């Protein structure tokens, strides 16, 4: 008997999963991820790139039952997934997972919400579908052993359609064969390059990944077939994307190891690429510990893993997107303002003489510590920061994980305050409406219908 393919294993798990199979702890994590993603999507909806996505969706004339953030119109499920996915990733303020180095929720949540609204599903069904999509995407991400990301593929673009498709397939109640075909369609048509970093292509590709997953599921629901061996085929994912490696044991762990718990999902405290966050936290801690005044700083060296060095490519950022992928900006702005807020990501701040001067004193390096066995696994985007101030010796500090990471989580109050701040930044609601949406999301499991979920604000 031929053993099941990776896609067939995924399909078996998706089709067999019930609400009651999911631990309460995983549902709590998922609720916060959903809450956080909707918040950053509302903030992102005010950006130019999100407006562009809405304009294209409007031009396509795709009408349906799915709501979008940033506008009153209802769209088809694929169009809403695209618009909301672009908005959710527009500010790079959405969560990450180290199972594949992927932005999961910004792609999966918009797909799940769109299909849930199309189906007039309950809040419990939406949350379950979101978990299904997340677990499947993270399992595939873990199976790549990070080879995919290290080669230069943008895992959010490549793996996002898998998570979005899995969530949609569960909501559409596809059978095993249909689900496997949907996943095959999603995997066969996937792609994404890290060349998108620092440009509008990045959030737009997140939106397209959400849309692609929904379309794959809808096609399969209509009888379209897809390759069930899209991972194993000689011209498939494993050979073309991942140097011939694919750890199928990660797929077999679905339902026993919950990836949302381990390695967990990292929520962002500041709206910058997560690769900069540990260095920011280390620098802030050093300055506080040694009583260093920012104006006294003469040099800062951030010793980071190669992946951080490769991601943060803009030493002299000129735009918001470039600033979000700039270690000098992340550290300089944090030290000068005490944090980085959405309001700091504009041209005026980038041109401030104090910001420019401090950025010029900050460098990144990849030191020998990161070649030691287990170093990168223990601190995937960690940082050892050294600071030299006028008239002082060098001082240093190490941060393995940023605050907000699964290993160092934010307090619930901080998560909710971030949500409210993001809603306000999107200029979408007064305090009472934002608080109502927050209340609904915190009790998402109890909502009889999600059809009106996003129309609260």
Order of alpha helices (4+ residues) and beta strands (2+ residues): alpha-alpha-alpha-beta-beta-alpha-beta-alpha-alpha-alpha-alpha-alpha-alpha-alpha-alpha-beta-alpha-beta-alpha-alpha-alpha-alpha-alpha-beta-alpha-beta-beta-alpha-alpha
